[in-house]
Amino acid sequence: MDPIILTTDRLRLRAFVPEDADAVYGICQDPDIQRWTVVPSPYKREDAELFVHRLVPDGWREDTEYAFAAEPVEGGPLLAAATLSSRGQGVWEIGFWLAKEHRGAGHMTEIVRALAHWAFTGLGCTRLIWRAEVGNAGSRAVAERVGFALEGVQRAGLANKGTLRDAWVGSLLPSDFGLPSPLPYLPAPERTADGRTG
């Protein structure tokens, strides 16, 4: 797929370009981003170059991963990154980071909501998943504000810096946004306290 641009009330979401390397490098010096995401630590200039020159364009070309840079719609600095990664059979996973100085203003909620809507309307997504290492309260707060249904904890659900870590996991369905699903969905019947379906 050719890169696209999405807009929200405040933000423009576009593919990363080589000129973003300096900003990506600077933002990813944040210890919290290195701690809670899978970016390398320490984060070197070469990591930013690899990301903008190779990983981002390869993902778009191969339709496996769509990485978006977020910036103010009227122009301004890079604020955030958010990526949709294919998990096969209509399932996509979202991941994101936000520059420290822009946290607390609702930007990431706005970004995730916009990308979820595009995943459902533009990619044929049947289920959008979110995972974060247990303890990443900021990421979980974004997921909850967007409307992800928290499904529990996956033991050893995320590999980060060579270590398996337990992960919170949640999902969002097209119906959560009032949108039709490409496939019908038949939820499991609810069970009563004694185990019978009700």
matplotlib code that plots the C-alpha trace (Angstrom):
import matplotlib.pyplot as plt

x = [0.0, 1.1, 1.4, -1.7, -2.4, -5.1, -6.3, -8.1, -9.3, -5.8, -3.4, -2.0, -1.0, 1.5, 4.2, 7.6, 10.2, 14.0, 13.9, 12.2, 15.3, 16.5, 13.2, 12.8, 16.2, 15.6, 12.2, 13.4, 16.1, 13.2, 13.9, 10.1, 9.9, 13.0, 11.6, 8.1, 8.3, 10.4, 12.7, 16.4, 18.1, 20.3, 18.7, 21.3, 21.2, 21.6, 18.3, 16.4, 18.0, 17.1, 13.5, 12.8, 14.9, 14.1, 11.6, 8.8, 9.0, 9.3, 6.2, 4.1, 5.4, 4.9, 1.5, 2.7, 3.1, 1.8, 3.8, 2.4, 4.1, 1.8, 2.2, -0.1, -2.4, -1.4, 2.3, 4.8, 7.0, 6.7, 4.6, 4.2, 4.4, 1.7, 1.9, -0.7, 0.9, -0.8, -1.3, -3.1, -6.7, -8.0, -6.4, -4.2, -2.2, -1.6, 1.5, 2.5, 4.8, 4.3, 6.9, 7.1, 6.4, 3.1, 1.6, -1.6, -3.3, -5.3, -3.1, -2.5, -6.2, -7.0, -4.4, -5.4, -9.1, -8.3, -6.1, -8.7, -11.4, -9.1, -8.2, -11.9, -13.0, -9.8, -8.1, -10.9, -9.8, -12.1, -10.3, -7.8, -5.6, -3.6, -0.9, 1.3, 3.7, 1.9, 2.7, 2.5, -0.3, -0.1, -0.6, -3.5, -5.2, -5.1, -6.6, -9.3, -10.2, -10.5, -12.8, -10.6, -12.1, -9.5, -9.3, -6.7, -3.0, -0.9, 1.9, 5.2, 3.1, 5.7, 9.4, 11.2, 15.0, 15.6, 13.2, 9.7, 7.3, 3.6, 1.3, -2.1, -4.2, -7.3, -9.4, -11.5, -14.1, -15.8, -19.0, -17.4, -17.3, -20.8, -19.3, -20.1, -17.6, -16.4, -17.3, -20.3, -19.5, -21.1, -20.2, -20.0, -23.2, -23.2, -23.0, -24.8, -23.0, -23.6, -22.0, -25.2, -25.7, -28.4]
y = [0.0, 3.5, 5.6, 7.6, 10.7, 10.7, 13.8, 14.3, 17.6, 18.4, 16.1, 14.9, 11.2, 10.5, 8.0, 8.7, 10.2, 10.2, 13.8, 12.5, 10.7, 13.5, 13.8, 10.1, 9.8, 12.7, 11.4, 7.8, 9.0, 9.1, 6.3, 5.5, 4.8, 2.6, 0.9, 0.2, -0.3, -2.5, 0.2, -0.6, 0.6, 2.5, 4.1, 5.1, 7.3, 4.2, 2.9, 6.0, 5.8, 2.1, 2.9, 5.7, 4.5, 0.8, -0.5, 2.0, 1.8, -2.0, -2.3, -0.1, -1.8, -5.3, -4.5, -5.9, -2.8, 0.8, 3.2, 6.7, 9.9, 12.3, 16.1, 19.1, 19.6, 23.2, 22.2, 21.7, 19.1, 15.3, 14.3, 10.5, 7.3, 4.7, 1.5, -1.0, -4.5, -7.4, -10.5, -12.4, -13.3, -9.7, -9.2, -6.1, -4.9, -1.3, 0.0, 3.5, 6.0, 9.7, 12.4, 13.1, 16.8, 16.1, 13.6, 14.4, 16.3, 13.4, 13.2, 9.5, 8.7, 10.7, 9.0, 5.4, 6.2, 7.5, 4.5, 2.0, 3.6, 3.4, -0.2, -1.1, 0.9, 0.7, -2.5, -4.9, -5.4, -7.8, -7.4, -4.8, -5.9, -3.9, -5.3, -3.7, -5.0, -5.3, -2.0, 0.3, 2.3, 5.1, 2.7, 1.0, 4.3, 5.1, 1.7, 2.1, 5.6, 4.4, 1.5, -1.6, -4.5, -5.7, -9.5, -10.3, -11.1, -13.1, -14.9, -14.3, -12.4, -9.8, -10.2, -6.9, -6.5, -10.3, -11.0, -12.4, -10.3, -10.7, -8.5, -6.9, -7.6, -6.0, -5.9, -3.6, -4.8, -2.8, -3.0, -1.1, 1.9, 1.2, -0.2, -3.5, -6.3, -8.0, -11.3, -12.1, -12.4, -15.0, -14.3, -17.2, -17.6, -16.1, -18.7, -18.6, -19.0, -22.8, -23.0, -23.3, -21.1, -18.5]
z = [0.0, -0.7, 2.5, 3.3, 5.5, 8.1, 10.0, 13.3, 14.8, 16.0, 14.3, 11.0, 10.8, 8.0, 7.1, 8.6, 6.2, 6.4, 7.7, 10.9, 12.0, 14.3, 16.0, 16.4, 17.9, 20.3, 21.5, 21.9, 24.4, 26.9, 29.5, 29.7, 26.0, 26.2, 29.3, 28.1, 24.3, 22.2, 20.9, 21.5, 24.6, 24.5, 21.5, 18.9, 15.9, 13.7, 15.2, 14.1, 10.7, 10.3, 11.4, 9.0, 6.0, 6.1, 8.6, 7.9, 4.0, 4.1, 6.3, 3.9, 0.8, 2.2, 3.8, 7.1, 9.2, 8.8, 10.9, 11.3, 12.6, 14.3, 14.2, 14.8, 11.8, 11.5, 11.5, 14.2, 15.8, 15.7, 18.7, 18.5, 16.6, 16.2, 14.2, 13.0, 12.6, 10.8, 12.8, 10.0, 9.2, 9.6, 13.0, 13.6, 16.6, 17.6, 19.3, 20.1, 21.9, 22.7, 23.3, 27.0, 26.7, 24.9, 27.4, 29.3, 26.5, 25.0, 21.8, 22.0, 22.6, 19.5, 17.5, 18.5, 17.9, 14.4, 13.5, 14.9, 12.7, 9.6, 10.4, 10.5, 7.5, 5.3, 6.2, 6.7, 10.3, 12.3, 15.6, 16.8, 19.7, 22.1, 24.4, 27.0, 29.6, 33.0, 34.8, 31.8, 33.2, 30.6, 27.7, 29.5, 30.2, 26.5, 25.6, 28.2, 27.0, 23.4, 24.5, 24.3, 26.2, 28.7, 28.3, 31.0, 31.3, 28.9, 30.7, 28.8, 26.3, 25.2, 24.4, 25.3, 25.4, 25.3, 28.2, 28.1, 30.2, 31.2, 29.1, 29.5, 26.4, 25.1, 21.9, 20.0, 17.4, 14.6, 16.5, 19.4, 17.0, 15.6, 12.4, 10.5, 10.7, 7.5, 9.2, 11.4, 15.1, 17.3, 20.9, 23.4, 25.3, 28.8, 31.6, 35.0, 38.3, 38.2, 34.7, 32.6, 29.6, 30.1]

ax = plt.figure().add_subplot(projection="3d")
ax.plot(x, y, z, "-o")
ax.set_aspect("equal")
plt.show()
